[in-house]
Amino acid sequence: MADLPQRTSVNYPGTLTPIEPNRPSPQPDRTPVPHSPPVVASPIPPRFPQPSFRPDQMSSPSMKSPNLLSPANGIRTGSPIPRLSTPPGPPVFNTPVKPAAVPFRTSPATPQPMAYSSATASSLPVSTPSFYSNGSSVGTQRDLPDVVRMEEPIAADSPYVLFSANKVLKQKKLANVPSLGFGAIVSAGREISPGPQIIQRDPHRCLNCGAYSNPYSSILIGSGQWQCVICENMNGSKGEYVASSKNELQNFPELSLPLVDYVQTGNKRPGFVPASDSRTSAPVVLVIDECLDEPHLQHLQSSLHAFVDSLPQTTRLGIILYGRTVSIYDFSEESVASADVISGSKSPSAESMKSLIYGTGVYLSPMHASLKVAHEIFSSLRPYTLNVPEASRDRCLGTAVEAALAIIQGPSAEMSRGVVRRAGGNSRIIVCAGGPITYGPGSVPHSMSHPNYPYMEKTAIKWMENLGREAHRHNTVVDILCAGTCLLRVPVLQPLAKASGGVLVLHDDFGEAFGVDLQRAATRAAGSHGLLEVRCSDDILITQVIGPGEEAHSETHETFKSDAALCIQMLSVEETQSFSLSMENKRDIKSDHVFFQFAFHYSDVYQADVSRVITFKLPTVDSISAYLQSVEDEASAVLISKRTLLLAKNQKDAVDMRATVDERIKDIALKFGSQVPKSKLYSFPKELSSLPELLFHLRRGPLLGNIIGHEDERSVLRNLFLNASFDLSLRMVAPRCLMHQEGGTFEELPAYDLSMQSDKAVILDHGTDVFIWLGAELSADEVKSAAVLAACRTLAEELTEFRFPAPRILAFKEGSSQARYFVCRLIPAHKDPPYEQEARFPQIRTLTTEQRIKLKSSFIEFDEASFCEWMRSLKVVPPEPR
């Protein structure tokens, strides 16, 4: 998570101040970097400028500056599945003051140079040179000065980038209203798959700003020159784009598809296993807490046995136990569990680890050679025997993780072949923790009442963050899976997982949900050496970035003359994570469209270098109505929620942030709605009909509401949400409600308490938890309820099959004590009049009068407002549902 430099935030006593139209855009501080000074260009008319040539450039003598074709309409972006979410200082709106995050800045840095392969796509119309194709146009065999504007790609949904609106307002004052805002949620997405979007050659990049050629580029087919859509500079193509017609140019994927993957296969460093084996052979080291009581240990052993059985045969496994000492298990003994033990009181010395690694022991071994030994090790674990409270037991987790990093980096003898191989990238350390770290480096005192606890905690946090950064430098992700009832001191553990690109997850116990997360943590796809660069038209300013990354150091990347790209060093590259970008207009926009280009650079799980380039063109509009119609309610809600949660660091902040949600609703109604005649009420814009209900779920749900009691749980949930993908983020904000119907089908309904009908079963998917509620009448029929429960559980598992962390799936009957977890997440619509219930929950029309009376009598009255009551309390008329 990080926050770009922004405008000075102003606290309002209760009113909302419009943005000053002439206030200059913020200019972030820049660190001097060794690159040539930027070139200041004069305004470029809507024609190609006369191409400027260098000594190494040649072109046709008859080349002119022809007129460009009129720009086509922009594409519509978004996702057909639930769409994807800027906080003010309470109780008002403005850009966030200073979220606790490393500030990103619009850096002149460019993407890290990639060592591209010389392979050439077979479909290219001309031969592709093996050198880097950024150079200017060379002599051509044709004299065709015609300008070709490529056919714009068919409007398609992008699974990787989702904008909060598919159009951009031209007026700066309205576009920058902070209560609604504009932005995008971007994710590196899934692994590459075979298709026309894969290009195995060097890309063509703008020599001025570093942007990539794309379907919106205009081409001079006589010389092969192309114009950059970001800075409008003319660039050569080494003659590759010389063509006789537009159809010939369409053979280039980058000129016909909005998303392309430039891929170089092969390993960058010596000593790696073959690319075909690298994914499944990347090391996984289990770091296990040995201070567990017997009930917890039994559950953990079951989960560990199932875990190793699920691993691919070529996966290399290491096992480390920690308590007061660190035990590093040796796989060279096939008939007995054997370990080398080091002290946990201090970090292991380089000499001690060197003698261990270069000795005769085998600490990383492929599953096909060590499965039996792994089972023996897990079976040999014994419960904690001393009479010491759980929270006071000595646990040297920091030393154990240092040892795990050492064995991953050191040579490891493979038993099956007797050869030495070094670990590739994407290594993973999975910590199974049952209590806080209270011994050795990075530890805190057993008791929080210790007189020096605050200072020791601060020191421990810094040490753990440095350890996480060290793991990240070695391409190793540290996931921390915690379980049990012991306080874990999450503020100390979280920096280790976060800085390495991993996650920290809390579980009730070491049972089923823990076991599923253990398996998914080890097998989920994760790239390394990730870098995200974002370029957009000069009218757009990126003001804030939230996600699992930090500012990329500009001196480590290739530099272009006038590159204003935002560069983000990604801590890990996973489809389960995303970045939320907040944007503003620098000035009133004069053009009919703006461009955005996102480039992800990373090494994938097969050790191939990938540059995934995604380009968008959004139309600009003067009409507020046209803009509001293009707003994606779910995307806006997720962006707003992330900006809000960034400031909700604790329970007190969460209460303040609820007030900002209220003010946000009022401000949107004031700026974009209309006043009700002869009334002081304002109507919320009908084009944004879903947005207020989504924000109402945010306000009362686990992220900002009172559902979660302990601060550790709230902190873990907040960090997970800020980094999560759009799909998971949306579910964490607003639950999805599915009602079981006769015949085994399911009907999706609003998440209202009117769904709690006694003869029905309901699934509520709230992201990190999935609840299955069985009505009392249905539960009375044991045979039928068992079949319905099985169907509900099957659907719940299918919906969350690829979700990480895996959610808890809880089932309970109407009236049980656990049912409160379900009820508190539903909007209490039973308090609304019948006409509003029918308008917002149409399914209720199918009930008879007697059924409706029975349903109404089943609710317990309490003071919480319904959605409609909440909106009216803000002096806003709720929009009619679509």
Secondary structure as UniProt FT lines:
FT   TURN            21..22
FT   TURN            55..56
FT   TURN            61..62
FT   TURN            90..91
FT   TURN            122..123
FT   TURN            133..134
FT   STRAND          147..149
FT   STRAND          161..163
FT   STRAND          168..169
FT   HELIX           172..175
FT   TURN            178..180
FT   STRAND          182..186
FT   TURN            196..197
FT   STRAND          198..199
FT   TURN            207..209
FT   TURN            215..216
FT   STRAND          218..220
FT   TURN            221..224
FT   STRAND          225..227
FT   TURN            229..231
FT   STRAND          234..235
FT   TURN            238..241
FT   HELIX           246..249
FT   TURN            250..251
FT   HELIX           253..255
FT   STRAND          259..264
FT   TURN            270..271
FT   HELIX           275..281
FT   STRAND          284..289
FT   HELIX           294..310
FT   TURN            313..314
FT   STRAND          316..322
FT   STRAND          325..330
FT   TURN            331..332
FT   STRAND          338..343
FT   HELIX           350..357
FT   STRAND          365..366
FT   HELIX           367..379
FT   HELIX           390..392
FT   HELIX           397..409
FT   STRAND          412..413
FT   TURN            415..417
FT   STRAND          420..421
FT   STRAND          427..433
FT   TURN            441..442
FT   TURN            448..449
FT   TURN            451..452
FT   HELIX           453..473
FT   TURN            474..475
FT   STRAND          476..483
FT   HELIX           490..500
FT   STRAND          504..507
FT   HELIX           512..523
FT   STRAND          527..536
FT   TURN            538..539
FT   STRAND          540..546
FT   STRAND          549..551
FT   HELIX           554..556
FT   TURN            561..562
FT   STRAND          566..570
FT   TURN            575..576
FT   STRAND          579..585
FT   STRAND          593..603
FT   TURN            605..606
FT   STRAND          609..621
FT   HELIX           624..630
FT   HELIX           633..647
FT   HELIX           651..672
FT   STRAND          674..675
FT   TURN            677..678
FT   STRAND          682..683
FT   HELIX           686..688
FT   TURN            689..690
FT   HELIX           691..700
FT   TURN            702..704
FT   HELIX           711..723
FT   HELIX           726..733
FT   STRAND          736..740
FT   TURN            742..743
FT   STRAND          746..749
FT   HELIX           753..755
FT   TURN            758..759
FT   STRAND          761..765
FT   STRAND          769..774
FT   HELIX           776..780
FT   HELIX           782..799
FT   TURN            800..802
FT   STRAND          808..813
FT   TURN            814..815
FT   TURN            817..818
FT   HELIX           819..823
FT   TURN            824..825
FT   HELIX           829..831
FT   HELIX           834..840
FT   HELIX           842..846
FT   HELIX           849..857
FT   HELIX           867..873
FT   TURN            874..875
FT   STRAND          876..877
//
